[in-house]
């Protein structure tokens, strides 16, 4: 793969609590898919590194990490995975989880990413998602995340900043998957949408 070629990618998209991370990890265990979670990238960052110090300068003041810094850290991790041959672009479709998070980020990743399909995981019962997030936070001992006011604010941010990302992609590239089923049922619906995309990827290997 040439250096300037964009990585063929799948975007897992949806509001908080729908199971993007769970489904992404499962997909990442299937040959031909490589799951990259921006949340995992940020959780693994060395706070003593230059990027880590930049992130802390914003988060310590309760500010959002700027888009340019987010993309720079994410791209550095992606390049490292390619160099280590964990992600093999000729063989794997890149499964994106947590990025792009807003419309500006869709433009910032466009030089590197070729979105082949968007899996929009959604739930018609927002209250159920809120209760699910609270249970998960308590189970994982994340007290701040169990605060209902904080959770509702995350949904507000999703509606205001993230959901418009869907409008950046043609409707024919988007599959809508209901999150209320069992994890296996949700996975089945996702695979039904992605198997043709993966088949096409293998057919078009350079």
N, C-alpha and C positions, 0 to 999 in steps of 0.2 A: 504494500500500500504506500503510495507516495505521501510525502509529508503534508502536502496541502489538501489532501483528500478528506472529505467530511466523513465522520463515522455514521454508519447507518444505525438508526436508533428507534426505540419504542419509548413513548412517554406514558408513565403511569400517573394519572392525574385524578384529583378529587379532594373533597374537604377533609378536615381532621377526623380521624377515627374510623375511616372506611376500610382500613386494612391494606393500604398501599405498601407499607413496609413488609408486612407478612407475605403478601402475594409476590412482591419483588424478590424477597429472599428465596421463596419457592422456585420462581422462574430462574433465578440465578443458579440453582442446583441442576437445572435442565441443560444438557449439552446444547450449545448454540446460542445461549443467552448469557450476558454478563450484567449483573445488577450493580448499579452505582447509586448509592443513597447519599445525597448531600448532607443529610443529618449525621450519617456515620463519618463522613469526611471531617466535619467540624468537631465531632466528639473525639476524634483521634488526633486532632492537631496538637502539636507541641506548643504550649503556651509561652515557652521561652524562645520560640523561633520568631523571626521578624513578622511573619503573617499572624502568628499567635498573639503577639503584642499588639498588633494593629486591631485584631478582633476584640481583645480585652479592652482596648481604649474606648470602643463603642459600647460593648455589652455592659461594662462596669458602670456606664452612665444611663443604662436602660435604653440605649439607642439601637436601631436596626443596623446590621452590618451593610454598608453600601453595596450596590449591585456589582460594581467593578471589582471590589475586593472579594466578594463572594465567588464571582466567576474565575478570578485569578487563582484562588485557593482550590476550587473545584477542578480547573484545568490542570493545575500542577499535579493533583492526585491522579487524574485520568492519564496524564503522560507517564507517571510513575508506574501505573498498572500495565500500560502498554510495554514499557521498557522491561518490566519484570515478566512479561508474557502471561500475566494473569488474565488480561483482556487481550484477545487475539482478534483484531478487527476483520481479518479475512474469514474467520470462522464464526465469530460471535456477533449477534445483534446486541447493542448497548441498551440496557433497560434503565431509563432515567427515572429517579424517584426524588421529588422535592425540588426539582429545577427543570424548567424555568418557573419561578414563583410569581413573576409578574410580567407584564407586557414588555417592559424594557429588557428583561433578561432573555426573552425570545430572540431579540435582535443581537444581543451580546454573544449568544452561543451559536448563532447561525453560521459563522465561518467554520465551525468545527463539527456541527451536528446536522445530519440529514434525517429529519423526523419522517419515518416511514408509516407510523401508525400511532394514534393516541387512544389509550384505553381510559375512558372516563368512568371511574368507579364512584357511584353516588348512592345516596340513601334518601328515600322520600320522607323518612321519619327522623328529623333532626334531633328531637328529644332523646330518641334511642341512642344516637351517636354521642350525645352529651353524657348520658349515663354510662355508656360503654367506656368513654375516655376517663370518667371519674373512677370507675372500677379498675381500669388498667393502671392509673396513677397510684391508687392505693395499694394494688398488688405489687407494683414495682417500687413502692416507697418513695414516690415523687410527690411530696405534699403540695408543692406549689401548683402542679398540674391538676390536682384534685379539686382546686378552687373553681366552683361553677362559674363565677364571674369571669375568671381568666379564660376558661374554656369558651364561653359565649363570645368573648372578645376575639378569640382565634377564629371563630366562625364569621364574625363581622369582617375581619381582615381578609379572610378567604373570599367572601362575596365581593368586597371592594377592590382588592388588588389581584387576587389569583384567578378567580373565575373568568375574567375577561381574556385570559390566555387562550381559552378554547376558541374564541373568535379569530385568533391568529392563524388557525388551521382550517383547511377546507372540510366541510361536513363529511365528505366521503372518506376522510382519513380517520374519522372518530367512531369508535365503538362505545356504546353506553352499556355499562354492566351494573346491575343492582347488587348492592353490598349486603342486603339483609339475609341472604341465604347462608348456608354453611360455607366454611372456607373452601371445601372441596367443590361445592357447587359454583362458587365465585371463580375458582381456578379453572373449572371446566369451561365457563363462559369466556374467560380471558384467552385460554388456549384456542378455543374455536375461532376467535378473532385473529390470533397471532400465527397460527400454523401456516396459513397461506403466505403471510409476510416472511416467515422464516424460509419456507420453500423457495420463494422468489429470491431471497438473499443468497441461498446456496447455489441457485441456478445462475446468478449473476456474479459469482466469485471471479475476481480478476486472475 
